[in-house]
Amino acid sequence: MKELTIKEKKVKKDKVSTTFASNMKLPIHKWFRYTAGFSAEWVKSVLDKYPNAKSILDPFVGSGTVILESQLNGRMSYGVEAHRLIYKVAEAKLLWDVNIESFVESSNKLIELAENIKLKRKAYPKLLERIYSKETIKDLFKLKAAWQKLNIDDDHKKLLWFIITSILRVSSSAGTAQWQYVLPGKTKSKVLLPFTAFNKKLEAMIEDMEVLQNENVERGNATLIKGDARTLIGIPNDSIDLVITSPPYANNYDYADATRIELSFWHEIDNWGELQSLIRPDIIRACTQHVAHIKNEIEELFSADSLLPIRDELREQFDLLAKIRLTKGGKKNYHLMALAYFKDLADTFVALRRVCKKDAVICFVIGDSAPYGIYLPVDKWLGELAIGAGFSEYKFEKTRDRNIKWKNRKHRVPLKEGRLWIK
């Protein structure tokens, strides 16, 4: 087993790999604010660093930053996304090269139909009734009904689905910033009416399409797969030169609940409980809401060969978390979350070893965690799991400190974020 010297560099202004903010100035990338993502400019810098890497993979593709940037830089790429709604977001962004004139015609048909449609339904999902005015929710469902009836090009329909999805939060006065839990008790002052928001979004998207379509660039082929990073089914063996990704952090963030507005609107779920049965099974178990049901699987998970490199260390922290949770009011199952999380990532590295070429390079943007003040050395453990899966080397490059601005944080354990490089 070989471990490279770990150099933790605190780069004062180098936050591009750990924030999505800069993407909001870039064509196509800015269509959907995905705060769990990272900088497209940083992705390009990695692609430039490895000019001979012809096949790129992002196993946690999210809203598509890596495969879109790979496409714009003439590389072949694969993206895998398990979350059914976010998969559709990435899918729509890759359709930026549709015929603009015909897409505008399809958009006009949708608006005309929506303005004149008569809704039959009188009751709406309770969550949506709490965060929209009566007129707003009626207009949103007019757009939805028109979209469902419209017989148009399939790519146009995906783009129009995306527009309607992207305006759901800006049309609500509730605390509903993109990619945040819905907060019906909080309000915001700036709200757009649905038809206004739709037209504004359409205009912005068309402007970006025109910019990129007018550029004479070699476009790479991007393949998006609705699938699981833990298996990477659909990715050929020994086919990948470079992996650029950011897995969910082990920090109790519920990626399913964060999209409850959109899932409810499109009738993907009927209630909060269906998040557990329909959405969470497909995604990495990175929060306590995912793991209550695995209490009878503890020893089976610990016995997995893929966890062997960190089994003893993980067991020690697992036992500490199991003990300390009993002293806390919420009694959150952080111990179960930690076990499931590292088992999922261990399986991911096994899958990555199958699809990666012998000289492939992997870069994970990651952050460590300290639930209930019990430190989980994510960078070290993921590196060791990669070695156990058959990779040869790893190093961690720190980019910033985490959780330093929150005065009410529950622990004082220093946390960091950075890039885990694996060969």
N, C-alpha and C positions, 0 to 999 in steps of 0.2 A: 504494500500500500504506500503510495507516494503522495505527500501533501506539499504543495508549493508554499513558500514563505508568504504569510498573509500580510499584505500591506494595506493598512487602513488609512486612506488619504482623505482628509477633510477638505473637500474642494468648496471654497466659500460660495462661489457663484455658479457652480456646476450642478444645477438641479434639473437639467433637461431630461434626464432619464427617469426622474421620479415625480414629474408633474405633467399633467395634460394641458396646463394653461396656455403654453405657447402654441398649441395646435389650433386654438380659437382664432388665429390669424391666418391659417393656411387653408387654401381651397380644398374642398371635400372633407378634409379632416375636421373642420369646424362645424360640420352639419349636425353633429350630436356631441354634446358635452358629456364625456365619459370620464369622470374624475378618478376611476380606478385605472385609467390608462397612463401612458407615458408619452414623451415627446417624439413626434415624427422626425424632427430635425436630428435628434439623437440617433434614431433608427438609421437615418441616412448616413450619419457619421460612421456607424458600425458597418454598414454596407460598403462604404468607401474604404474602410480599413481592410475589408476582405473582398477585393475585386474579383478573385477567382471563385468565390462561392456562388455557384450557379443556382442552387436549390435551397430555398429558405423555408423555415418552418416556425410557426407560432402555435404551440399547443393550447394556449389560453388566449385566443385571438381577440376576445372582447369585441370592441366596435370596429376592429379591422385595421388599426394603425400600421402594423408591420406588413401585412400583405398588400395594403394599398400603397405604402411607400415602396415596397419591393416592385410592385406593378409599375409604378411611375419611374422606377430606375432600371427597368428592363430585365428584372430577375424573375425566374419562375418561383412561385411560392405556394405553400399550403398553410391554411389556417383551420384550426379545430376549435369549435365553440359548443359547449354543452347547454348553455342557457338558451332556451328556445326563442325568447324575445330578442336578446342581444345578438343572436345569430342572424335574425332578420334585419337588424340594424346594419351589421357588417355587410350583409348581402346587398342591401340597397345602395350603400356607398360605393360598391364596386361597379354599379351601373351608370356611372357618371358619363360614359361615352355613348349613351343612347342618342338617337336622332332628336335633336332639341325641338325642331318644329312640330314633329308628330307628338312628342311628349306634351308640348304646350296644348295641342288640340285635345289630348286625352284629359289634361287638367281642366280645361275649360268645360268639357263635357261633364266632369265630376261636379264642378261648381254649379253649373246650370241645373243639373239633376237634383243636387242637394238643396238648392234654393226653392225648388218647387215640389219637393217630395212631402208627402203627408205621413207622419209617423203613426204606426198602429200601437206601439208599445207605450204604456203609461208609467210603468214602474221601472226604476233604474237601480243598479247595484247601490246598496246603502252607503258604501264608502264614497262613491261618486256624488251622491246626493248631499253628502256632508261638505264637499269641497268645491262644488260648483253652484252658481245661481241657476234658477229654473230655466232661464232663457239660454244660458251658456250650455248647459247639459243637453238641452233640446237641439241646439245647433250642432254640437259635436256628434250627436247620434244621427242627425240628418246627414252629416258627412260620411259617417260609417255606413248608413243604409244605402247611400248613393254609391259608395265604393263597392259594396256587396253586389249591387245590381249591375254595375258597369261592365260591359263586355268590351274589353280593350286588350292591347298587347300585354302579355304577362309581365314583362320588365317594367312597363309603365305602371301596372297595378301595384307592383312591389314598391316602386318609388312613391306612389300616392299613399300607400299604407304607411310608409316611412314619414311622410309629411304630416299626416294626421296624428301619428304616434308622437312626433316631435313637438306638437303644439299642445298636447294635453296638459302640460304643467304650466306653460305661460298663460293659459286660459283660465287658470284657477287662482283665486285670491288666497288660498291656503298656503301654508308653508310646504311648497312642493318643488323645490329646486331640483334640477335634473340629477338623477342618481343619488337621491337622498330618500330616507324614509319619509312617508307622508306625515305631515304635522297639522291636522285639522284645527288645532287650537291656536295656531299662529297664522298671521295674515301678512300679505305683502301688498305694497301700494301699486306696483306696476302690473297691470293685467291687460291682456289683449283679447278682444272678442274673437271667436273661432275663425270666422271667415276672413277677418283682417289678418290674423296670425297665419292662416293657410297661405294667403296671397303673398305675404311678406316672406315666408319661408320659401315658397316657390320661386320668387324673384331672386333670392339669394342663391338658391341652388342652380338656377339657370345661368346666373352670372359666373359661377364657378365652372360649370360645364363648358361654357364658351371659352373661358381662359385656358383650360387644359386641353380642350379639343383643338384649339388653334395653335398649340405648341407642337412642334415637330419632334416628338420624342419616341424612342423605341419602347413600346409597352410590353411588360412581361405578362406571363400567364399566371393568374391567381386562381387557386382552387380552394373553395371554402367547403368545409365538411361539418355537418351537424353531428358531433360525436364526442368522445370522451378522451381526455388527455391521458387517462390511466391505461388506455389500450391502444390509442392512435390507429384504430381500424380504418383502412382506406389509404394509409401512407405506406408506400412500398418499402421493403427492406433495403438497408444500405443505400438510401437515396438522398439523404439530407447533408448538405455541407455546413449549414449555419442555422442555429436556433436562437431566436431573439424573442424573449417573452417575459411576462411578469405573472406568476401564479397568485391566487388569492393569498392574502397574508393571514397568519394565524392570530387574528386579533378580534374575533367575535363579530365580524361584519357580515350581515345577512344579505347576500347577493340576491336571494329570492325575494325577500320582503322589500328590497329597494325598488323593485319594479311592480309593486302591487297595483298602482294606479293603472299602468298600461295593461297588465294582465287582466285586471277586472274589466276594463273598457272593451277589450277584444274578446271577452268571455273565455279566456284561457283558464281562469279560475272563477269560482263562484263565492268563495269565502277564504278567510285566512288559513283555515285548516288544510285547504287543498294545496297550499304552498308546499306543505310537508310531503304530500303524496304524489304531486305532479311535477314539481319544479326541483325541489332539493335533492332527490335521488340522483339526478344527472350531474350535479356539480360537486366540486371539491368540498369536503367537510371542514369548513374553516370557522364555524361558529357553533355555539352551544345548542342553538335551535335545531341543528342537524343531527344530533348524536344521542338524544335521550334513549332511543330504541336499541342502542348497541351494548347495553349493560351486560347482556348474556354472551357477548362476543369478545370480551376483553382478552381472555387467554388465547383465543384463536387468532386475534389480530397480533398480539405480541409474538406468537410463534411463527409468524410469516418470515420466510427466508429473506425477503427484501428489507426487513427491518433489522436484521442481525447486526449491521455495523453500529447502530446506536441503541440497541435494545436495552442494555444495562443503564445507560444514562437516562434514556427516556423513562424507564421504569421508576427510577429514583424520583424524577420530577413528577411523574404521574402520581406516585404515592403521596408526595408532598401536597399536590393540588387536591387530591381526594380527601386528605386530612383537613387542610385549611378551609375548604369550602363549607365544612360543617360549622365553622365559626362565623360565617358570613350570612347576612340576611337573605340574599338571593339564592345562595347555595347553587351557583351555576356550575354546570358540568364541564369546567375547563379541562379536567383530567381526561375525560372522554374525547373532548374536542382535540386535545394535543395528540392523543393516540391515533385517532382517525385521520387527522390532518397529515401526520408524518407517514402513516401507512399509505395514504393516497399519493403523496409525493414520491414515496419509495416506488410504488407501482408505475408512476409516471416516468421515473428514471429508467426503469426496466424497459418500458415501451420505447423511450428515446434511444436507448442503446440499440434496440432492434432496427430502428429506422435510420440512424445516423451512420455516415461513412466513418471509416477508421480514423481519419484525420479531421473529423468535424469539430467545430467550436460551438459551445453553448454559452449564452449569457442570460442569466436570470436576474431581473430586478426584484429585490426582496427586502423585507424588513423583519427584524426580530420581534420578540413578544415577551411580555412578563405578566400573564394573568394572575391576579391576586398577589402580585409582587414576586412570583416564582419565575425566574428567568429561563427562557427557552432559546438556546443559542442556534437560531434558525440557520445562519450562514454556515456554521460548522457542521451541523447535523445534515443539512442538505448536501453539503460537499461530501461528507462521508457516505451518504446514501448513493451518491453518484459513483463514487469509487466502488462501492459494493455491487453496483449494477454493471460494472465493467468499464467505466471511464478511468482515465489514468491520473489526472491532475485537477486541482481546483485552487482558486485564489479568490479572496474577497476584496473588493475595492469600495471603501466607504464614500458616500456622496453627501450625506447630511445626517444631523441628529434628528430624532423624532420625539414628538410629545413634549417638547420643551416650552410650548406657549400656553399649555392648559394649566391654569392655576388650581383647578379642582381635580386633577388626575389622582387616581387612587393609589399610586405607588411612586417611588422616587428612583426606580431602576432606570439608568440611562439606556435609551434605545437608539438604534441607528437604522439607516437605510443605505442600500448600495447595490453593487453588481457582483454577482457570483459568476465567475468565469470558469468554465469546465472544458477539458479536452479529453 
